[in-house]
Amino acid sequence: MKESGEMYLETILTLSRKNGTVRSIDIAEEMGFSKPSVSRAVGKLKEGAFISVDPEGHIHLTEKGRTIAERIYERHTTLTAFFKALGVDEETAVADACRIEHYISDTSFNAIKAACHFPEQEA
């Protein structure tokens, strides 16, 4: 899956945790994308069986989509905490984690995760 698809899935996950329900307009507002762009992406995610859309337009992660979204979200939160622990400011830590989370190998990510213990992530 491409980085953009992962970003959409992660956004759907975080919005569903925050709001309970997710619609295309929520994704557009959260990501700062146009409604047509989000509509195209939602269509592709639906075709790939990463999400489902109910008759009211609410978007739900499938098991396949949730697995990817949770993996990316874990990488994002772990890398953000890692950078902050190194003394990087919050804004930079979040931005860098967002870029790296899609490209870091499982080997490197697991080594960072094993070497660091971030209690705030256990909540």
N, C-alpha and C positions, 0 to 999 in steps of 0.2 A: 504494500500500500504506500502511496505517495505521502509526503509530508502534509500536504493540504488536507487529505482525507483524515489523517491522524488528528490534525488540528480541529476539524469539524467534530470528530467523535469525542475528543477531549472536551470540547465546548459543550456538546450535548450532555455529557456526563456531569460536568460542573453545574450547568444550568438546571438539570433535573434534580440534583442534590439541593440546590439553592431554592428553586421555585416549585418543585414537584412536577410541573409539566413544562414541555418545551414545544414551541412552534417555530416555524421558519423565521418569523419576524423577530423573535427573541435572539436567534442565532445571528441574524443580520445586525441587530443593534449591538450585541456583545462583541462581535468580530469586526464591526465597522465595514461590512460588505454590503453591496447592493442586494435588493430582494431577488432580482433575476439571477445573480451569481449564486446566491444561497439556494435558490430553487433548482438550478442545474446540479449543484453539489448534492443536494438532498436526493435528487433523482438517481444520481450515480451510486450513492450510498445505499439507496433502496434496492437498486438493481443488483448490487453486490451482496445483498442480504446482511448488511451491517446495521440497518435500521428498518423499522416499520413505521407506517404513518396510519393512524386510525381515522375514521370518517370525520372526526372533528378537527383534523389537522395536527393532532398532537404526535410528536416524534418520540419513538421509543427505541432504545438500543436493543438489538438482538443479542443473544449470547456471544456470537462472533464479534459483534461491534463492541460489546461491553468489555470483552477480554482485551481488545486492543486499546480501548479508551482508558481502562484502569492501568494498563502497562505504561502508557504514555504519561498519565497523571502521576503515577508513582515516580517515574523518572524526573518529571518536572519538580515535584515537591522535594525529592531527595537532592537533586542537583542544586535547587535554590537554597536549601538548608546548608549544603556543603559549601557553596560560595559565600554565604553569609557567615558561616563559621570561620572562613578564611579572612573575614574582614571586608568583604565586598558589600557595597551599599545595596539596599533592598531592590531598588529599581534596576540596577545593573545585573544583580543576581537573577532576578526574574527573567529579564530579557535574554541573558546568556543561557540560562537553563532552557528557555523556550526554543532557542536555536539548536542547542546541543542534544536535547532529548530525542530528537528524531534520527540522529546520526551516530551516537555513541554505541559501541559494540556492547553486546550482553556481557562479555568478559570484563571490559573496563567498568561498566556500570555496576556489575556485581562486586567488583573489587572495591569500588568507592563505598557501596552500601555496606559491605562487610567491615571495612576499616573505620567506618563512622557510625556513631549511634546518636540519632536525633530524636529525643523524647517527644518533641512537639508533633512528630509525625504519627505517633501511636494513638492519637485521639480519634 
